[in-house]
Amino acid sequence: MKTELCKCNNCERLLIDENPQINAEKIEVGNMKVHSMEYIEEENEGYWACPHCLTDAYLTDISSVKN
């Protein structure tokens, strides 16, 4: 499976990026352990977050943007 990825720099989990940058490269996941992000809704707004840390504050894109 190929997908966009991001990483939580707090707990080190690899996550399937549910909100990737436009034209982000899809990476072959193979047998890597990846987790699904969690959608958190607060005061009529929502965001995708690490399911363990419950925040998006530590997320970094791994997939680079294709030119």
VEXVEXLO-825953 format. One line per 3 residues: number of its first residue (from 1); for each residue z, y, x of N, C-alpha, C. Coordinates in steps of 0.02 Angstrom, whole numbers. Atoms other than C-alpha are relative to their C-alpha. Layout:
<nodes>
NUM	Z,Y,X,Z,Y,X,Z,Y,X ~ ...;
</nodes>
This chain:
<nodes>
1	0,-59,42,0,0,0,0,62,45 ~ 1,-64,-35,-42,175,62,29,53,-46 ~ -31,-53,40,61,324,4,23,56,46;
4	-29,-55,-37,128,492,58,75,-15,9 ~ -70,14,-15,299,480,141,38,63,21 ~ -45,-50,-27,447,591,177,63,-36,23;
7	-61,30,-27,613,561,263,59,45,-15 ~ -63,-37,9,791,611,222,34,2,69 ~ -30,-7,-66,864,679,385,76,-5,-2;
10	-72,9,6,1041,654,319,17,-75,3 ~ -15,71,2,1039,467,280,-54,-43,33 ~ 54,33,-37,877,423,374,-45,-46,-43;
13	43,41,43,793,341,222,-71,26,0 ~ 70,-16,11,604,337,209,-12,-2,-75 ~ 10,-6,72,548,392,37,-74,8,-17;
16	66,-13,27,388,385,-63,1,72,-26 ~ 0,-71,16,346,570,-77,-31,12,-68 ~ 23,-13,69,333,614,-262,-28,70,-8;
19	25,-69,4,288,795,-223,-32,17,68 ~ 30,-11,-66,173,786,-71,-41,65,3 ~ 43,-58,-10,79,932,3,-71,-18,-19;
22	70,11,17,-102,952,-52,-36,-26,62 ~ 38,33,-53,-216,841,54,44,-35,52 ~ -43,37,-47,-69,750,134,-29,-70,12;
25	27,65,-19,-121,593,227,43,-56,-30 ~ -35,59,25,-76,427,148,11,-47,59 ~ -20,43,-55,15,309,267,8,-71,-26;
28	-8,70,17,7,119,262,74,-19,6 ~ -71,17,2,181,61,211,13,-69,30 ~ -9,68,-27,157,-123,253,67,-29,-20;
31	-65,30,15,327,-204,269,58,48,15 ~ -53,-49,-9,424,-41,299,43,3,-63 ~ -45,-8,57,576,-19,188,-3,73,-23;
34	4,-67,28,540,133,79,36,2,-67 ~ -37,-9,62,638,201,-68,-37,49,-45 ~ 27,-47,49,587,292,-225,45,61,-2;
37	-40,-60,8,642,472,-244,30,1,-70 ~ -31,-8,65,753,522,-389,-13,70,-26 ~ 12,-65,30,709,662,-509,66,25,-29;
40	-64,-29,22,860,775,-538,-16,62,-41 ~ 11,-57,44,861,897,-683,64,39,-6 ~ -57,-45,5,977,1046,-681,-21,65,-34;
43	11,-64,35,979,1194,-802,-74,13,-13 ~ 70,-6,20,802,1166,-869,-49,2,59 ~ 43,6,-59,732,1144,-692,12,-68,30;
46	-8,65,-31,704,987,-594,-31,-2,69 ~ 26,9,-68,666,926,-419,7,-73,21 ~ -4,67,-28,635,767,-323,48,0,58;
49	-53,2,-50,778,714,-210,9,-70,28 ~ -20,65,-29,844,575,-99,46,-34,-50 ~ -42,34,49,921,444,-214,71,-14,25;
52	-66,12,-30,1068,420,-94,40,66,6 ~ -34,-64,-13,1109,602,-50,-1,47,-61 ~ 8,-40,61,1055,674,-220,-14,74,13;
55	21,-68,-16,980,829,-139,-68,-4,33 ~ 63,-4,-36,813,886,-71,8,40,65 ~ -14,-43,-56,896,989,66,-19,-30,68;
58	12,32,-64,865,861,203,-69,-33,6 ~ 64,35,1,689,804,159,-51,33,47 ~ 53,-22,-46,549,817,288,-61,-41,-14;
61	63,36,9,367,772,258,-18,-39,62 ~ 25,41,-56,303,631,367,-76,1,0 ~ 73,-1,6,125,633,301,-25,69,21;
64	28,-64,-21,25,766,390,-57,19,-47 ~ 52,-26,44,-100,875,298,-67,-6,35 ~ 67,5,-26,-284,834,324,-36,67,-8;
67	38,-63,3,-394,983,364,-68,-12,-31;
</nodes>
